[in-house]
Amino acid sequence: MAFSVPEDQRQARPVLRTRLRWLGFAPLYDGFWITPHPPTGDLEALLDELKVGAWTILVGRMLEREQSSHPLSAWDLDELRAVYTDFIEEFDELLGRVRSGEIGASEGLVARTTIMDSWRNMPNLDPELPAELLPRDWPRQRARRIFVEIYNGLGALAEMRIRQILTEFSPKLAKSATHHTTDLFV
């Protein structure tokens, strides 16, 4: 997408850049942003909302040839790899403990909340580039599997602990506590 924000609207520039990142875009050049996904109505609504006067959406595919600025350079893949690698290192041991049933209800609630808190920012960091554009050993799938198995595996324990806590205050309310799985958001 190519855009131009007039000088008298310069206060919209940082908002536009931030919101484009939320939509999975990254800057190839200052006013030329790319995404691995087809444009949606969210993009047009954003541009209308911010009253960005001149913009053009170009749809195409990346060609396999040498370029002075390769489109993948718009994303910091080394940093993203480090985020996934750190996530894997942080939670790999916990995964083993979940698999072996070594975790109680209190620890399960804390661990499930912790991994969800760590994972919830991934959509803001990862533009979900197609696997064929990424290195073969890209860690996204491994990190995702760890998240799913831990989060789902600790659901019943976390629910049990919530029920224990709620029972002290309202036994009736405690009976309504449930948990959900990653089927809702992964």
N, C-alpha and C positions, 0 to 999 in steps of 0.2 A: 504494500500500500504506500503510495506516495502522498504526502500532504504538505500543506504550507499554512502556518498560523501567522496572520498579520501581526505586525509590531504592536498595534493598539490592543491586541488580545493576548499579549505575551504571558499574562498570568495563567492562561489556560494551558500553556505548554507543559509544565510539570504534571498537571492533572492528566492531560492527554497521555503523556509517556507512561505514567503509573498505570492508568486504566488499560492502555494497550498491552502492557506486560500481564495484567490480570487476564486478558483475553488470549494470552499465549504468543504475543508478538515480541519481536526483538529487533533492535535497530541494526540494519546493515550499514546504513549511512544516517546522518542526522534526521532527515525528513523522509527516509525510505525504510519502512519497517516490514518485516516478513513474518510469516507464520506457516507452520506445516499443515495447517487445517484450512478448509474452505471458509470464506467469510460468512458470518451469520448476521442476523438482524441486530444483534448486540452491538456490532461495530457501527452500523449505520446510525443506531440510536445514540451511541456515544458521540459520534461526530456531529449529529444534529443538536444534541444537548449542549455541547461545548461551542456550538456555532463556528466550527472550523469551516472556513469559507471554501477553500480549494482542496479537493482530495480526489484521488483516483485509486480504484481498486484494480489491481492486475492479478489475474488468476493464471497460473501456469505450473510447470514442474521444473525441478532442478535438472539441468543437463550435466552429463558426466564429461566435463572438460575443465581444463585449467582456467581459473579466473583470478583476477587480481585480488578480489575479495570474495572468498567462497561463502555462500549463504550460511553454512554451518558456523562460520566465525561470529555470527551475530549472537550466539549463545556461548556462555563460558562453560564449555563441556568439562573442562578440568575441575572447575569448582563444583559443578553438579555431580560429577563422579565422586568427588571428595565427600559431598553431603550424603550420598547413598552409601559409600564405603563406611563413613562414620556411623551411620544408622545401623548397618550390618554388624559392625564391631561392637556397638553399644548393646544390641539386643540378641546377638547370637547365643550367648550363654543362657540368657533368660529362656530362649526357645527350647534349649535342652532341658531346662528345669520344668517348663510347661509340659513337654512331652513325657517326662518321667513322673509327673504328678507330685513334684516336691513343693508345690506352692499352696498355701492356705488361703482362706477367704480374704483376710485383711491385706496380705501382700498382693493377692490377685487383683483387688480393687485398685490399689496404688499402682501396680505395674500396668494394668490395662489403661488407666487414666494417663500414665506417663507415656506409653507408646502411642496412644491416640494424639496426645499433645505434640509429640515429635513428628508424627506422620501428617497431621492436618495441614501443615504448611507446604507439603510437597507439591500440590497442584499449583501453587504460586511460583515455585522454583523450576518445575519441570514442564517444558512446553509440549511434552509427549511427542517428541520427534519420532517418526516411524523407525522401527527397528532396523530396517535395511540401510538407514543413513548413519547408524551408530556403530561403534566398534563391536566386534563379536562378543567380547567379554563385558558388555555394558551391565552394570549392577542393578538396574532398575527392577527387573523381574525377581531377582533374589531378595532384594529389600522388600518388595511387595509381598512375596510369599511369606517372609518372616513376619511382617506386620499382620497379614491375614490370619496366620496360624496362631499367633500369640493373642491377638485381639479376640478372635472367635473362641479360642481355647480357654480364655479366662472369663468369658462372659457369665457362665453359671456361677463361678466363684464370686465375681464382683456383685452379681445380683444377690447372692446369699448374704454377703457382707452388708449391702444396702438394706436388706430386709432386717438383719440383726440390729442395725442402727435405728431404723425407723420403728421397730417394735418397741423400743424404749419410750417413744413419744406417741405413737399411734399404731397399735396392732392392726387396725382396719386398713390404714394406708399402706402398711408394710406388705400386706397380701397382694396389693396391686403392682408392686415393683416387678419389672421385667427388664430384660436386656435385649439388644438387637445385635445383629451380626454385620459383617462387611458387605453382605448382599445388598445393603441399602446404598452404599457409596463407593465401592471399589469396582 
